Amino acid sequence: MEILGAVGGVIALIIIIRLLLCPIKLLFKLLINAAVGLVILFIFNHFGLMLVGFTIPINFVTAAIVGILGIPGILGLIAYFMFF
């Protein structure tokens, strides 16, 4: 009986750890994508002023948009800041 309780406790512990790691992985992925978006925004701002005449403000929201959506995200931000 004690062995069954120990095995049940280990299984419960494994399930709890897996449930806690899932949101951490999602947060880590979001932060990595935002960092990639930040780099893309830096590159665009470096050449964007020469090519299209404006820059995109760099903050967490714009970096996250570019990081999550990629090229369509940067194109959407360009369109947004061209008209607004």
Backbone hydrogen bonds in HBPLUS format (Angstrom, degrees):
<---DONOR---> <-ACCEPTOR-->    atom                        ^
c    i                          cat <-CA-CA->   ^        H-A-AA   ^      H-
h    n   atom  resd res      DA  || num        DHA   H-A  angle D-A-AA Bond
n    s   type  num  typ     dist DA aas  dist angle  dist       angle   num
A0005-GLY N   A0001-MET O   3.10 MM   4  6.39 152.2  2.18 145.6 152.8     1
A0006-ALA N   A0002-GLU O   2.98 MM   4  6.22 151.5  2.06 144.7 152.4     2
A0007-VAL N   A0003-ILE O   2.90 MM   4  6.12 160.9  1.94 153.2 158.1     3
A0008-GLY N   A0004-LEU O   2.97 MM   4  6.08 157.8  2.02 142.3 148.9     4
A0009-GLY N   A0005-GLY O   2.91 MM   4  6.06 148.8  2.00 140.0 148.6     5
A0010-VAL N   A0006-ALA O   2.94 MM   4  6.19 153.7  2.01 147.4 154.0     6
A0011-ILE N   A0007-VAL O   2.96 MM   4  6.19 161.3  2.00 150.9 155.9     7
A0012-ALA N   A0008-GLY O   2.93 MM   4  6.10 158.4  1.98 144.7 150.9     8
A0013-LEU N   A0009-GLY O   2.91 MM   4  6.08 152.5  1.99 142.2 149.9     9
A0014-ILE N   A0010-VAL O   2.94 MM   4  6.19 154.8  2.00 148.5 154.9    10
A0015-ILE N   A0011-ILE O   3.00 MM   4  6.25 159.6  2.04 150.1 155.4    11
A0016-ILE N   A0012-ALA O   2.98 MM   4  6.19 159.9  2.02 149.1 154.4    12
A0017-ILE N   A0013-LEU O   2.99 MM   4  6.17 160.9  2.02 148.8 153.9    13
A0018-ARG N   A0014-ILE O   3.00 MM   4  6.18 161.0  2.04 149.1 154.2    14
A0019-LEU N   A0015-ILE O   3.01 MM   4  6.21 154.1  2.07 147.0 154.1    15
A0020-LEU N   A0016-ILE O   3.03 MM   4  6.25 145.5  2.16 144.4 153.4    16
A0021-LEU N   A0017-ILE O   2.96 MM   4  6.14 144.6  2.09 147.5 156.9    17
A0022-CYS N   A0018-ARG O   3.28 MM   4  6.35 142.7  2.42 143.1 150.1    18
A0025-LYS N   A0021-LEU O   2.91 MM   4  6.15 153.5  1.98 154.8 161.1    19
A0026-LEU N   A0022-CYS O   3.13 MM   4  6.40 157.3  2.19 149.3 155.4    20
A0027-LEU N   A0023-PRO O   2.93 MM   4  6.11 158.5  1.98 146.3 151.8    21
A0028-PHE N   A0024-ILE O   2.89 MM   4  6.03 158.6  1.93 147.0 153.2    22
A0029-LYS N   A0025-LYS O   2.89 MM   4  6.06 155.9  1.95 146.9 153.4    23
A0030-LEU N   A0026-LEU O   2.99 MM   4  6.20 155.5  2.05 145.3 151.8    24
A0031-LEU N   A0027-LEU O   2.96 MM   4  6.22 154.9  2.02 148.2 154.9    25
A0032-ILE N   A0028-PHE O   2.96 MM   4  6.19 154.9  2.02 147.6 154.3    26
A0033-ASN N   A0029-LYS O   2.93 MM   4  6.13 164.3  1.96 150.2 154.5    27
A0034-ALA N   A0030-LEU O   2.89 MM   4  6.05 151.5  1.97 143.5 151.8    28
A0035-ALA N   A0031-LEU O   2.97 MM   4  6.17 147.9  2.08 140.5 148.8    29
A0036-VAL N   A0032-ILE O   3.00 MM   4  6.33 154.1  2.07 149.2 156.1    30
A0037-GLY N   A0033-ASN O   2.89 MM   4  6.12 156.6  1.94 145.6 152.6    31
A0038-LEU N   A0034-ALA O   2.84 MM   4  6.06 143.9  1.97 141.2 151.2    32
A0039-VAL N   A0035-ALA O   3.08 MM   4  6.40 152.9  2.15 145.4 151.2    33
A0040-ILE N   A0036-VAL O   3.01 MM   4  6.33 160.3  2.04 151.4 156.7    34
A0041-LEU N   A0037-GLY O   2.88 MM   4  6.09 154.3  1.94 146.6 153.9    35
A0042-PHE N   A0038-LEU O   2.93 MM   4  6.20 152.9  2.01 146.0 153.3    36
A0043-ILE N   A0039-VAL O   2.99 MM   4  6.28 161.1  2.03 151.0 155.7    37
A0044-PHE N   A0040-ILE O   2.87 MM   4  6.13 162.9  1.90 150.0 155.1    38
A0045-ASN N   A0041-LEU O   2.80 MM   4  5.94 164.1  1.83 151.2 155.8    39
A0046-HIS N   A0042-PHE O   2.94 MM   4  6.09 142.0  2.09 142.2 152.4    40
A0047-PHE N   A0043-ILE O   3.15 MM   4  6.45 159.9  2.19 152.6 156.2    41
A0048-GLY N   A0044-PHE O   2.36 MM   4  5.03 141.3  1.50 151.9 165.2    42
A0051-LEU N   A0047-PHE O   3.02 MM   4  6.24 155.8  2.08 151.3 158.8    43
A0052-VAL N   A0048-GLY O   2.84 MM   4  5.50 156.5  1.89 142.7 149.9    44
A0053-GLY N   A0048-GLY O   3.13 MM   5  6.42 130.1  2.39 147.9 152.7    45
A0063-ALA N   A0059-ASN O   3.01 MM   4  6.11 161.4  2.04 154.5 160.6    46
A0064-ALA N   A0060-PHE O   2.82 MM   4  5.89 152.2  1.90 143.9 151.6    47
A0065-ILE N   A0061-VAL O   2.92 MM   4  6.16 155.3  1.98 149.2 156.0    48
A0066-VAL N   A0062-THR O   3.05 MM   4  6.25 167.5  2.07 148.6 151.3    49
A0067-GLY N   A0063-ALA O   2.79 MM   4  5.86 152.0  1.87 142.3 151.7    50
A0068-ILE N   A0064-ALA O   2.84 MM   4  5.86 155.5  1.90 147.3 152.2    51
A0069-LEU N   A0065-ILE O   2.92 MM   4  5.86 165.6  1.94 148.8 153.5    52
A0070-GLY N   A0066-VAL O   2.75 MM   4  4.90 138.9  1.91 126.0 136.3    53
A0073-GLY N   A0070-GLY O   3.00 MM   3  5.21 125.7  2.30 101.6 116.2    54
A0074-ILE N   A0070-GLY O   3.15 MM   4  6.62 150.3  2.24 150.7 158.9    55
A0075-LEU N   A0071-ILE O   2.97 MM   4  6.21 162.0  2.01 156.9 162.2    56
A0076-GLY N   A0072-PRO O   2.88 MM   4  5.96 149.3  1.97 138.5 147.1    57
A0077-LEU N   A0073-GLY O   2.96 MM   4  6.19 154.2  2.02 144.7 151.5    58
A0078-ILE N   A0074-ILE O   2.91 MM   4  6.11 153.2  1.99 144.1 151.7    59
A0079-ALA N   A0075-LEU O   2.95 MM   4  6.17 162.9  1.98 146.7 151.1    60
A0080-TYR N   A0076-GLY O   2.87 MM   4  6.06 157.1  1.92 145.0 152.0    61
A0081-PHE N   A0077-LEU O   2.89 MM   4  6.05 171.1  1.90 152.8 154.6    62
A0082-MET N   A0078-ILE O   2.92 MM   4  5.99 130.2  2.17 142.3 155.4    63
A0083-PHE N   A0079-ALA O   3.30 MM   4  6.43 148.8  2.40 144.6 150.3    64
A0084-PHE N   A0080-TYR O   2.87 MM   4  5.90 140.6  2.03 150.6 162.4    65
